Amino acid sequence: MFATTLAKLWSDEAGVVISAELVLVLTVTVIAMVVGLSEVAVAVNTELNDVSNAIGHLDQSYSFTGFKAFSDYKCKSFVNGTSFKDRTDDCDLNTSCELVCGAPKYATYEGGH
């Protein structure tokens, strides 16, 4: 009985068209998902680049004045003032991080014209 059922399933071609259509639909779906996920990856990287630019542009400069405290004409406590000036460095400018692929800034042409 198992052999006859297996022979019937082997010779049955009713589901061939449906499985071929299913393979085609799944192939197109997978290709669309790959393209979509690559665009999501570019968008996430661009947004993270914007966040890093915002953090890089924070000014961390500070300063405070010192003070002295006297008691009976004697110096009881003394604290110097200090300051720090945050200068722009290479990480703050972020000019070398191009994430989105596109045409080069300066097109080079090979040829005599």
BAFI-3210 file (N, C-alpha, C; in Angstrom, 3 decimals, decimal comma, padded with zeros to 6 digits):
// residues 113
n [1|2|3|4|5|6|7|8|9|10|11|12|13|14|15|16|17|18|19|20|21|22|23|24|25|26|27|28|29|30|31|32|33|34|35|36|37|38|39|40|41|42|43|44|45|46|47|48|49|50|51|52|53|54|55|56|57|58|59|60|61|62|63|64|65|66|67|68|69|70|71|72|73|74|75|76|77|78|79|80|81|82|83|84|85|86|87|88|89|90|91|92|93|94|95|96|97|98|99|100|101|102|103|104|105|106|107|108|109|110|111|112|113]
n.u [000,823|001,959|003,866|002,301|000,998|003,185|004,075|001,913|002,083|004,580|004,128|002,238|001,520|000,200|000,786|003,018|003,028|002,138|004,183|006,332|005,506|005,472|008,199|009,174|007,834|008,821|011,537|011,569|010,598|012,655|014,786|013,752|013,653|016,376|017,330|015,770|016,624|019,288|019,011|017,852|020,019|021,839|020,403|020,291|023,037|023,587|022,010|023,248|025,717|024,962|024,267|026,771|028,095|026,658|027,317|030,045|030,118|029,514|030,343|032,799|033,991|035,004|035,081|036,025|036,102|038,533|038,624|039,073|039,201|039,128|040,079|040,351|042,320|043,881|044,606|042,186|041,156|041,820|041,337|042,350|041,336|040,281|040,403|039,213|039,589|037,833|039,027|038,621|038,993|040,149|038,179|035,882|035,183|034,617|034,931|035,849|034,233|032,274|029,294|027,227|027,035|027,899|028,210|031,581|033,261|034,952|034,938|036,690|037,930|038,736|040,458|040,904|039,393]
n.v [-001,187|001,260|001,573|001,876|004,293|006,011|005,798|006,968|009,613|010,296|010,299|012,262|015,427|017,728|019,729|021,046|023,469|025,248|025,080|026,038|028,661|029,499|029,369|031,362|033,647|033,695|034,083|036,664|038,041|037,657|038,963|041,575|042,034|041,992|044,250|046,211|045,968|046,683|049,368|050,261|049,844|051,745|054,074|053,956|054,097|056,653|058,255|057,668|058,778|061,467|061,828|061,444|063,646|065,691|065,255|065,678|068,392|069,568|071,965|071,838|073,614|075,288|077,365|078,660|080,900|081,474|081,438|083,008|082,608|084,322|084,502|086,252|087,866|085,957|083,567|081,292|079,427|078,547|078,524|077,958|079,420|078,034|077,106|075,786|075,466|074,270|073,122|072,848|069,721|066,997|064,993|066,400|067,711|065,820|065,326|063,342|061,150|059,690|058,236|057,575|056,256|057,662|059,938|060,893|063,730|065,213|064,744|062,525|062,336|060,126|060,435|062,309|064,611]
n.w [000,000|000,770|-001,209|-003,518|-002,957|-002,822|-005,453|-006,793|-005,804|-006,854|-009,582|-009,844|-011,127|-010,503|-008,662|-009,621|-011,058|-009,132|-007,209|-008,711|-009,169|-006,545|-005,882|-007,590|-006,596|-003,963|-004,496|-005,637|-003,430|-001,522|-002,805|-002,835|-000,072|000,584|-000,789|000,470|003,161|002,888|002,241|004,614|006,307|005,312|005,899|008,717|009,334|008,342|010,027|012,492|011,952|011,835|014,526|015,716|014,642|015,898|018,589|018,412|017,918|020,318|022,720|025,049|026,730|029,725|032,670|035,860|038,615|041,190|044,828|048,046|051,539|054,551|057,998|060,843|059,662|058,488|056,016|055,456|053,645|050,261|046,803|043,581|040,487|037,331|033,843|030,707|027,296|024,661|021,737|018,186|016,710|014,586|014,766|015,336|013,005|010,975|008,152|006,554|006,443|004,468|003,986|002,239|-000,934|-004,025|-006,795|-007,466|-005,946|-007,604|-010,852|-012,906|-016,081|-018,616|-021,455|-024,504|-024,692]
ca.u [000,000|002,842|004,522|001,342|000,795|004,400|004,069|000,917|002,634|005,696|003,620|001,292|002,123|-000,778|001,353|004,250|002,858|002,029|005,497|007,166|005,072|005,907|009,634|009,347|007,374|009,766|012,784|011,358|010,463|013,982|015,550|013,213|014,062|017,804|017,450|015,180|017,482|020,496|018,625|017,693|021,363|022,397|019,685|020,729|024,404|023,534|021,507|024,293|026,715|024,428|024,384|028,180|028,403|026,066|028,132|031,336|029,994|029,285|031,462|033,062|034,794|034,498|035,980|035,462|037,035|038,953|038,166|039,873|038,441|040,005|039,577|041,317|043,346|044,670|043,956|041,609|041,092|042,165|041,167|042,653|040,401|040,830|039,566|039,563|039,014|037,694|039,367|038,145|039,980|039,742|036,952|034,733|034,818|034,048|034,860|036,338|033,315|031,178|028,640|026,341|027,794|027,368|029,207|032,715|033,210|035,652|034,882|037,888|037,602|039,860|040,278|041,556|038,474]
ca.v [000,000|002,417|001,680|002,425|005,705|006,707|005,849|007,968|010,938|010,516|010,575|013,383|016,686|018,797|020,802|021,557|024,877|026,013|025,162|026,928|030,026|029,799|029,632|032,674|034,686|033,759|034,671|038,112|038,552|037,686|040,048|042,845|042,195|042,329|045,656|047,025|045,963|047,469|050,781|050,530|049,936|053,047|055,109|053,896|054,622|058,100|058,864|057,571|059,779|062,751|061,877|061,653|065,041|066,535|065,105|066,311|069,849|070,074|072,743|071,402|074,636|075,709|078,148|079,179|081,756|080,977|082,234|082,966|082,867|084,799|084,553|087,003|088,309|084,813|082,835|080,051|078,498|079,181|077,648|078,636|079,271|077,326|077,150|074,876|075,889|073,144|073,504|071,934|068,767|066,247|064,231|067,300|068,143|064,656|065,562|062,185|060,023|059,691|056,942|057,304|056,158|058,510|060,409|061,540|065,191|065,706|063,696|062,397|061,834|059,550|060,693|063,524|065,754]
ca.w [000,000|000,810|-002,510|-004,491|-002,621|-003,226|-006,916|-007,195|-005,517|-007,768|-010,936|-009,812|-011,557|-010,294|-007,862|-010,200|-011,411|-007,887|-006,569|-009,524|-008,860|-005,184|-005,944|-008,214|-005,654|-002,847|-004,990|-005,735|-002,062|-000,894|-003,437|-002,331|001,323|000,617|-001,196|001,534|004,345|002,623|002,365|006,052|006,878|004,930|006,652|010,123|009,394|008,138|011,257|013,514|011,582|012,283|015,988|016,056|014,334|016,944|019,796|018,142|017,931|021,669|023,244|026,411|027,414|031,030|033,503|037,110|039,340|042,493|045,968|049,267|052,755|055,613|059,359|061,651|058,723|058,040|054,917|055,956|052,514|049,004|045,634|042,316|039,383|036,181|032,642|029,620|026,009|023,742|020,370|017,156|016,226|013,400|015,004|015,356|011,650|010,301|006,715|005,808|006,622|003,504|004,100|001,117|-002,179|-005,086|-007,746|-006,792|-005,937|-008,767|-011,857|-013,726|-017,422|-019,350|-022,877|-024,948|-024,890]
c.u [000,877|003,512|003,577|001,066|001,997|004,489|003,067|001,444|003,767|005,212|002,644|002,015|001,194|-000,163|002,600|004,147|002,815|003,397|006,440|006,780|005,532|007,401|009,892|008,947|008,352|011,107|012,666|011,253|011,823|014,838|015,062|013,618|015,537|018,017|016,907|016,055|018,780|020,186|018,401|019,062|022,014|021,719|020,121|022,142|024,434|023,038|022,536|025,431|026,251|024,531|025,835|028,622|027,857|026,887|029,484|031,280|029,647|030,537|031,647|033,943|034,153|035,528|035,256|036,544|037,386|038,379|039,132|038,942|039,430|039,302|040,676|042,539|044,304|043,880|043,495|041,538|041,332|042,012|041,472|041,504|041,069|039,891|040,075|038,852|039,009|037,958|038,839|039,275|039,409|038,424|035,715|034,265|034,137|033,874|035,273|035,395|032,130|030,537|027,810|027,154|027,126|028,469|030,361|032,621|033,839|035,699|036,178|037,503|038,855|039,605|040,893|040,647|038,174]
c.v [001,266|002,638|002,262|003,891|006,536|006,829|006,873|009,390|011,276|010,889|011,745|014,685|017,875|019,974|021,419|023,043|025,734|026,138|026,053|028,387|030,438|030,110|031,010|033,797|034,812|034,357|036,185|038,731|038,658|038,795|041,403|043,080|042,575|043,787|046,569|047,100|046,718|048,963|051,174|050,679|051,268|054,164|055,133|054,455|056,131|058,804|058,787|058,538|061,169|062,903|062,116|063,072|065,974|066,446|065,777|067,819|070,420|070,797|072,383|072,389|074,979|076,614|078,511|079,937|081,116|081,843|082,038|083,264|083,234|084,724|085,187|087,367|087,191|084,092|081,479|078,996|079,270|078,143|078,471|078,451|078,537|077,470|076,143|075,354|074,691|073,627|072,452|071,013|067,980|065,507|065,126|067,664|067,040|064,891|064,342|061,004|060,163|058,318|056,588|057,312|057,020|058,904|061,050|063,052|065,781|064,584|063,692|061,753|061,301|059,744|062,023|064,731|066,432]
c.w [000,000|-000,535|-003,555|-004,213|-003,033|-004,747|-007,428|-006,956|-006,483|-009,158|-010,977|-010,152|-011,335|-009,529|-008,430|-010,495|-010,145|-007,227|-007,377|-009,282|-007,470|-005,139|-006,539|-007,258|-004,485|-003,271|-005,086|-004,346|-001,375|-001,490|-002,944|-000,884|001,433|000,253|-000,104|002,761|004,110|002,697|003,819|006,708|006,542|005,724|008,116|010,262|009,209|009,393|012,381|013,230|012,003|013,802|016,393|015,722|015,404|018,228|019,612|018,189|019,310|022,150|024,713|027,168|028,758|031,689|034,799|037,848|040,678|043,618|047,139|050,434|053,869|056,957|060,217|060,823|058,296|056,949|055,445|054,853|051,228|047,889|044,396|041,328|038,229|034,998|031,628|028,374|025,070|022,323|019,402|016,728|015,051|013,596|014,991|013,957|010,853|008,804|005,913|005,861|005,680|003,524|002,878|-000,164|-003,238|-006,032|-006,989|-006,897|-007,195|-009,794|-012,667|-015,036|-018,082|-020,822|-023,241|-025,030|-023,592]
res [m|f|a|t|t|l|a|k|l|w|s|d|e|a|g|v|v|i|s|a|e|l|v|l|v|l|t|v|t|v|i|a|m|v|v|g|l|s|e|v|a|v|a|v|n|t|e|l|n|d|v|s|n|a|i|g|h|l|d|q|s|y|s|f|t|g|f|k|a|f|s|d|y|k|c|k|s|f|v|n|g|t|s|f|k|d|r|t|d|d|c|d|l|n|t|s|c|e|l|v|c|g|a|p|k|y|a|t|y|e|g|g|h]
***
